[in-house]
């Protein structure tokens, strides 16, 4: 039973999972935590975070553009 960083180290050590994109979600904003996530090649979000920040971080890691804001479809006036 280890920490999330233990799991991340295992992922980075194995050739099959080394390049998996990872985002660390943490309530701790300590420099040590931030540095460890960065050194392991993971993105980081500190709690609390908004869904839009999480979506943007996922899009950035995957190389996708963020989803566009889509206005609601107009109602049929009939």
N, CA, C and O atoms as a MOPAC input file, in Angstrom:
PM7 MOZYME 1SCF
protein

 N      0.85400 1    -1.17400 1     0.00000 1
 C      0.00000 1     0.00000 1     0.00000 1
 C      0.89800 1     1.23400 1     0.00000 1
 O      1.43600 1     1.60900 1     1.04200 1
 N      1.06100 1     1.86100 1    -1.15300 1
 C      1.96700 1     2.99400 1    -1.25500 1
 C      1.23500 1     4.26700 1    -1.62000 1
 O      0.00600 1     4.31700 1    -1.67800 1
 N      2.01900 1     5.27800 1    -1.86100 1
 C      1.45800 1     6.57400 1    -2.23000 1
 C      1.24600 1     6.64600 1    -3.73800 1
 O      1.67700 1     5.76700 1    -4.48300 1
 N      0.58900 1     7.68700 1    -4.16200 1
 C      0.42500 1     7.91900 1    -5.59200 1
 C      1.76400 1     8.10500 1    -6.28200 1
 O      1.93300 1     7.71400 1    -7.43700 1
 N      2.72000 1     8.70600 1    -5.57300 1
 C      4.04700 1     8.88600 1    -6.16100 1
 C      4.77000 1     7.55100 1    -6.30800 1
 O      5.54400 1     7.37100 1    -7.24800 1
 N      4.52700 1     6.60900 1    -5.38800 1
 C      5.10300 1     5.27000 1    -5.54200 1
 C      4.58800 1     4.63000 1    -6.82900 1
 O      5.35600 1     4.04600 1    -7.59300 1
 N      3.28900 1     4.74500 1    -7.05900 1
 C      2.69500 1     4.20400 1    -8.28100 1
 C      3.26200 1     4.90800 1    -9.51100 1
 O      3.57700 1     4.26200 1   -10.51100 1
 N      3.38900 1     6.22400 1    -9.43600 1
 C      3.92900 1     6.97800 1   -10.56700 1
 C      5.36700 1     6.56200 1   -10.86600 1
 O      5.74500 1     6.44700 1   -12.03200 1
 N      6.16700 1     6.33600 1    -9.83600 1
 C      7.54300 1     5.86800 1   -10.04700 1
 C      7.55000 1     4.50600 1   -10.74800 1
 O      8.36900 1     4.26600 1   -11.63500 1
 N      6.63600 1     3.61900 1   -10.34800 1
 C      6.54000 1     2.30600 1   -10.99500 1
 C      6.13600 1     2.45100 1   -12.45800 1
 O      6.68100 1     1.76900 1   -13.32600 1
 N      5.18100 1     3.34100 1   -12.73300 1
 C      4.77000 1     3.57200 1   -14.12100 1
 C      5.93400 1     4.08600 1   -14.95700 1
 O      6.12300 1     3.64900 1   -16.09200 1
 N      6.70500 1     5.00000 1   -14.41000 1
 C      7.83200 1     5.58100 1   -15.14000 1
 C      8.97400 1     4.58200 1   -15.31300 1
 O      9.74800 1     4.69300 1   -16.26300 1
 N      9.08900 1     3.61400 1   -14.41500 1
 C     10.17200 1     2.63000 1   -14.49000 1
 C      9.91100 1     1.55700 1   -15.54200 1
 O     10.85600 1     0.96700 1   -16.06600 1
 N      8.65400 1     1.29900 1   -15.85500 1
 C      8.30900 1     0.24200 1   -16.80900 1
 C      8.22600 1     0.81200 1   -18.22200 1
 O      7.57300 1     1.83100 1   -18.44900 1
 N      8.88100 1     0.16000 1   -19.15700 1
 C      8.90900 1     0.64200 1   -20.54400 1
 C      7.50200 1     0.77200 1   -21.13100 1
 O      7.23200 1     1.70400 1   -21.88900 1
 N      6.61600 1    -0.14600 1   -20.78900 1
 C      5.26800 1    -0.15200 1   -21.37100 1
 C      4.40300 1     1.01400 1   -20.89700 1
 O      3.45400 1     1.39500 1   -21.58100 1
 N      4.72200 1     1.58700 1   -19.73200 1
 C      3.88800 1     2.65700 1   -19.17500 1
 C      4.64500 1     3.96500 1   -18.97200 1
 O      4.08600 1     4.93600 1   -18.46200 1
 N      5.89600 1     3.99100 1   -19.36600 1
 C      6.75500 1     5.15200 1   -19.11200 1
 C      6.17400 1     6.45500 1   -19.65400 1
 O      6.30000 1     7.50100 1   -19.01700 1
 N      5.54400 1     6.39900 1   -20.81600 1
 C      5.06500 1     7.62500 1   -21.46500 1
 C      3.59900 1     7.93900 1   -21.17500 1
 O      3.05500 1     8.88600 1   -21.74300 1
 N      2.94700 1     7.16500 1   -20.30400 1
 C      1.54700 1     7.44500 1   -19.98900 1
 C      1.42300 1     8.85300 1   -19.41600 1
 O      2.19600 1     9.23100 1   -18.53600 1
 N      0.46000 1     9.63300 1   -19.90300 1
 C      0.23900 1    10.94800 1   -19.30700 1
 C     -0.40800 1    10.80200 1   -17.93000 1
 O     -1.33200 1    10.00800 1   -17.75000 1
 N      0.08100 1    11.56700 1   -16.97000 1
 C     -0.42200 1    11.48800 1   -15.59800 1
 C     -0.63700 1    12.89800 1   -15.06600 1
 O      0.18500 1    13.78900 1   -15.27800 1
 N     -1.75000 1    13.08500 1   -14.37600 1
 C     -2.00700 1    14.32800 1   -13.65200 1
 C     -2.13600 1    13.96800 1   -12.18000 1
 O     -2.93500 1    13.10700 1   -11.81100 1
 N     -1.35300 1    14.62400 1   -11.35000 1
 C     -1.40900 1    14.42300 1    -9.90800 1
 C     -2.37400 1    15.45600 1    -9.33900 1
 O     -2.21600 1    16.65700 1    -9.56000 1
 N     -3.37000 1    14.97700 1    -8.60800 1
 C     -4.32700 1    15.85500 1    -7.92900 1
 C     -3.99300 1    15.81300 1    -6.44500 1
 O     -4.01700 1    14.74400 1    -5.83500 1
 N     -3.68500 1    16.95800 1    -5.86200 1
 C     -3.25500 1    16.97800 1    -4.47200 1
 C     -3.80900 1    18.19000 1    -3.73800 1
 O     -4.05900 1    19.23700 1    -4.33500 1
 N     -3.99300 1    18.03000 1    -2.44900 1
 C     -4.39800 1    19.14800 1    -1.60500 1
 C     -3.16900 1    19.86600 1    -1.06300 1
 O     -3.27800 1    20.94100 1    -0.47400 1
 N     -2.00000 1    19.26600 1    -1.26600 1
 C     -0.75900 1    19.84100 1    -0.75300 1
 C     -0.10000 1    20.69500 1    -1.82500 1
 O      0.05100 1    20.26200 1    -2.96700 1
 N      0.28600 1    21.89500 1    -1.45700 1
 C      0.95900 1    22.77300 1    -2.39700 1
 C      2.42100 1    22.97000 1    -2.05000 1
 O      3.03700 1    23.94900 1    -2.47100 1
 N      2.98100 1    22.03800 1    -1.28100 1
 C      4.37600 1    22.15700 1    -0.85900 1
 C      5.31400 1    22.04700 1    -2.05500 1
 O      5.04500 1    21.32100 1    -3.01200 1
 N      6.41300 1    22.77800 1    -1.98000 1
 C      7.40600 1    22.73900 1    -3.05300 1
 C      7.92000 1    21.32600 1    -3.29600 1
 O      8.20400 1    20.95400 1    -4.43500 1
 N      8.04000 1    20.53800 1    -2.23300 1
 C      8.53400 1    19.16100 1    -2.36100 1
 C      7.59300 1    18.34300 1    -3.24600 1
 O      8.04400 1    17.59800 1    -4.11500 1
 N      6.29200 1    18.48600 1    -3.02100 1
 C      5.29300 1    17.74800 1    -3.80200 1
 C      5.31100 1    18.22300 1    -5.24900 1
 O      5.30500 1    17.41800 1    -6.18000 1
 N      5.33300 1    19.53800 1    -5.42300 1
 C      5.35600 1    20.09900 1    -6.77500 1
 C      6.59700 1    19.63700 1    -7.52700 1
 O      6.51600 1    19.25700 1    -8.69500 1
 N      7.73700 1    19.67000 1    -6.86100 1
 C      8.99000 1    19.25400 1    -7.48700 1
 C      9.00700 1    17.78200 1    -7.83800 1
 O      9.52200 1    17.39500 1    -8.88700 1
 N      8.44500 1    16.95400 1    -6.96100 1
 C      8.43100 1    15.51800 1    -7.22900 1
 C      7.54600 1    15.19800 1    -8.43100 1
 O      7.92000 1    14.38900 1    -9.28100 1
 N      6.38100 1    15.82500 1    -8.50400 1
 C      5.49400 1    15.60600 1    -9.65200 1
 C      6.19400 1    16.03300 1   -10.93900 1
 O      6.14600 1    15.32600 1   -11.94500 1
 N      6.83500 1    17.18400 1   -10.89900 1
 C      7.53500 1    17.68800 1   -12.08400 1
 C      8.68400 1    16.76700 1   -12.47900 1
 O      8.87600 1    16.48600 1   -13.66100 1
 N      9.44800 1    16.29700 1   -11.49500 1
 C     10.59600 1    15.43800 1   -11.80700 1
 C     10.16300 1    14.10000 1   -12.40100 1
 O     10.93000 1    13.45800 1   -13.12000 1
 N      8.93700 1    13.68100 1   -12.10100 1
 C      8.41700 1    12.42600 1   -12.64300 1
 C      7.61700 1    12.64600 1   -13.92900 1
 O      7.01900 1    11.71200 1   -14.46400 1
 N      7.61200 1    13.88000 1   -14.41700 1
 C      6.94900 1    14.17600 1   -15.68400 1
 C      5.43700 1    14.18300 1   -15.61800 1
 O      4.76900 1    13.89500 1   -16.61100 1
 N      4.89100 1    14.50900 1   -14.46100 1
 C      3.43600 1    14.52700 1   -14.30000 1
 C      2.92900 1    15.96000 1   -14.26000 1
 O      3.62400 1    16.86800 1   -13.80300 1
 N      1.71200 1    16.14600 1   -14.74200 1
 C      1.03000 1    17.41400 1   -14.55500 1
 C      0.53900 1    17.47400 1   -13.11900 1
 O      0.47600 1    16.44500 1   -12.44700 1
 N      0.19600 1    18.64100 1   -12.64400 1
 C     -0.21400 1    18.78100 1   -11.25400 1
 C     -1.34500 1    19.77900 1   -11.13400 1
 O     -1.30500 1    20.85200 1   -11.73700 1
 N     -2.34900 1    19.42800 1   -10.35800 1
 C     -3.41600 1    20.35100 1    -9.97900 1
 C     -3.57600 1    20.26800 1    -8.47400 1
 O     -3.62000 1    19.17800 1    -7.90400 1
 N     -3.66200 1    21.42200 1    -7.83600 1
 C     -3.89900 1    21.42800 1    -6.39700 1
 C     -5.38400 1    21.63200 1    -6.13900 1
 O     -6.05300 1    22.40100 1    -6.82900 1
 N     -5.87900 1    20.93000 1    -5.13600 1
 C     -7.28700 1    21.01700 1    -4.75300 1
 C     -7.48800 1    22.25300 1    -3.89800 1
 O     -6.58200 1    22.61800 1    -3.14900 1
 N     -8.61600 1    22.90400 1    -3.97400 1
 C     -9.71000 1    22.63200 1    -4.90500 1
 C     -9.37800 1    23.18200 1    -6.29100 1
 O     -8.62900 1    24.14900 1    -6.42400 1
 N     -9.93800 1    22.56300 1    -7.30300 1
 C     -9.75600 1    23.02900 1    -8.67200 1
 C    -11.10300 1    22.95600 1    -9.37200 1
 O    -11.98600 1    22.19400 1    -8.97600 1
 N    -11.24500 1    23.75100 1   -10.40400 1
 C    -12.51300 1    23.77500 1   -11.13600 1
 C    -12.49300 1    22.70900 1   -12.22600 1
 O    -11.42500 1    22.31800 1   -12.69800 1
 N    -13.66400 1    22.24300 1   -12.62300 1
 C    -13.72100 1    21.28500 1   -13.73200 1
 C    -13.08300 1    21.84400 1   -15.00600 1
 O    -12.48800 1    21.09400 1   -15.78000 1
 N    -13.20400 1    23.14800 1   -15.22600 1
 C    -12.61400 1    23.72300 1   -16.43800 1
 C    -11.08600 1    23.67200 1   -16.38600 1
 O    -10.44400 1    23.47700 1   -17.41800 1
 N    -10.49400 1    23.84500 1   -15.19900 1
 C     -9.03400 1    23.72300 1   -15.08800 1
 C     -8.58900 1    22.29100 1   -15.34300 1
 O     -7.57800 1    22.06300 1   -16.00800 1
 N     -9.33800 1    21.32700 1   -14.82000 1
 C     -8.99600 1    19.92200 1   -15.04900 1
 C     -9.12300 1    19.58500 1   -16.53100 1
 O     -8.25200 1    18.92300 1   -17.09500 1
 N    -10.19700 1    20.03600 1   -17.15800 1
 C    -10.39900 1    19.78400 1   -18.58500 1
 C     -9.27800 1    20.40200 1   -19.41000 1
 O     -8.77400 1    19.77800 1   -20.34500 1
 N     -8.88800 1    21.62300 1   -19.06800 1
 C     -7.81000 1    22.29300 1   -19.80000 1
 C     -6.48400 1    21.56200 1   -19.61100 1
 O     -5.70900 1    21.43100 1   -20.55800 1
 N     -6.21900 1    21.08600 1   -18.40000 1
 C     -4.96600 1    20.36700 1   -18.14500 1
 C     -4.93400 1    19.05000 1   -18.90900 1
 O     -3.90000 1    18.68400 1   -19.46800 1
 N     -6.05800 1    18.33500 1   -18.93900 1
 C     -6.13600 1    17.08200 1   -19.69500 1
 C     -5.90500 1    17.35900 1   -21.17800 1
 O     -5.14600 1    16.64800 1   -21.83600 1
 N     -6.55800 1    18.39100 1   -21.70000 1
 C     -6.39800 1    18.74000 1   -23.11300 1
 C     -4.94700 1    19.09000 1   -23.42500 1
 O     -4.42500 1    18.70200 1   -24.47000 1
 N     -4.29800 1    19.81900 1   -22.52500 1
 C     -2.90100 1    20.20000 1   -22.75000 1
 C     -1.99400 1    18.97600 1   -22.75500 1
 O     -1.09400 1    18.87200 1   -23.58900 1
 N     -2.22200 1    18.06100 1   -21.84200 1
 C     -1.38300 1    16.86500 1   -21.76600 1
 C     -1.59100 1    15.96700 1   -22.98100 1
 O     -0.64100 1    15.37100 1   -23.49000 1
 N     -2.82700 1    15.87400 1   -23.43900 1
 C     -3.11800 1    15.02000 1   -24.58800 1
 C     -2.87700 1    15.72100 1   -25.91900 1
 O     -2.95600 1    15.09600 1   -26.97700 1
 N     -2.58400 1    17.01900 1   -25.86800 1
 C     -2.33300 1    17.76400 1   -27.09200 1
 C     -3.59900 1    18.13600 1   -27.83200 1
 O     -3.55900 1    18.42900 1   -29.02600 1
 N     -4.72000 1    18.12600 1   -27.13600 1
 C     -5.99700 1    18.48300 1   -27.73600 1
 C     -6.33300 1    19.93200 1   -27.42100 1
 O     -5.87700 1    20.49300 1   -26.42500 1
 N     -7.13000 1    20.51500 1   -28.28000 1
 C     -7.65600 1    21.84200 1   -27.98800 1
 C     -8.77300 1    21.68500 1   -26.96500 1
 O     -9.47600 1    20.67400 1   -26.97400 1
 N     -8.95100 1    22.66500 1   -26.08300 1
 C    -10.05500 1    22.56700 1   -25.13500 1
 C    -11.38700 1    22.56400 1   -25.87800 1
 O    -11.49700 1    23.14500 1   -26.95800 1
 N    -12.39500 1    21.91500 1   -25.30700 1
 C    -13.68300 1    21.87000 1   -25.99200 1
 C    -14.26900 1    23.26600 1   -26.12200 1
 O    -14.17600 1    24.06900 1   -25.19400 1
 N    -14.87300 1    23.56100 1   -27.27200 1
 C    -15.45200 1    24.89600 1   -27.44600 1
 C    -16.70700 1    25.04500 1   -26.60600 1
 O    -17.38000 1    24.06500 1   -26.28600 1
 N    -17.00800 1    26.27500 1   -26.25900 1
 C    -18.27100 1    26.54600 1   -25.58200 1
 C    -19.35600 1    26.50900 1   -26.64500 1
 O    -19.31300 1    27.26100 1   -27.61900 1
 N    -20.30700 1    25.64900 1   -26.45400 1
 C    -21.37600 1    25.49700 1   -27.43800 1
 C    -22.64800 1    26.09400 1   -26.86800 1
 O    -23.13100 1    25.64700 1   -25.82800 1
 N    -23.20700 1    27.11600 1   -27.54700 1
 C    -24.45900 1    27.68400 1   -27.04600 1
 C    -25.59100 1    26.68100 1   -27.22900 1
 O    -25.52400 1    25.82600 1   -28.11200 1
 N    -26.62600 1    26.77600 1   -26.40500 1
 C    -27.74700 1    25.84800 1   -26.55700 1
 C    -28.41400 1    26.02600 1   -27.92100 1
 O    -28.44300 1    27.12500 1   -28.47600 1
 N    -28.94200 1    24.94000 1   -28.44000 1
 C    -29.63400 1    24.99000 1   -29.73500 1
 C    -30.89100 1    25.84000 1   -29.61000 1
 O    -31.56700 1    25.80500 1   -28.58100 1
 N    -31.20900 1    26.60800 1   -30.65900 1
 C    -32.43100 1    27.42000 1   -30.59900 1
 C    -33.66700 1    26.52400 1   -30.52500 1
 O    -33.70800 1    25.44000 1   -31.10800 1
 N    -34.65300 1    26.99800 1   -29.80900 1
 C    -35.91300 1    26.26900 1   -29.67200 1
 C    -36.76500 1    26.46900 1   -30.92200 1
 O    -36.77600 1    27.55500 1   -31.50200 1
 N    -37.47300 1    25.43100 1   -31.33200 1
 C    -38.39000 1    25.52200 1   -32.46600 1
 C    -39.63100 1    26.28700 1   -31.99600 1
 O    -40.30000 1    25.84400 1   -31.06300 1
 N    -39.95500 1    27.43300 1   -32.62500 1
 C    -41.06800 1    28.26900 1   -32.13400 1
 C    -42.45700 1    27.70500 1   -32.42400 1
 O    -43.44400 1    28.34500 1   -32.06200 1
 N    -42.57900 1    26.55700 1   -33.05100 1
 C    -43.91600 1    26.03400 1   -33.38300 1
 C    -44.73500 1    25.74800 1   -32.19700 1
 O    -45.87600 1    25.30600 1   -32.32700 1

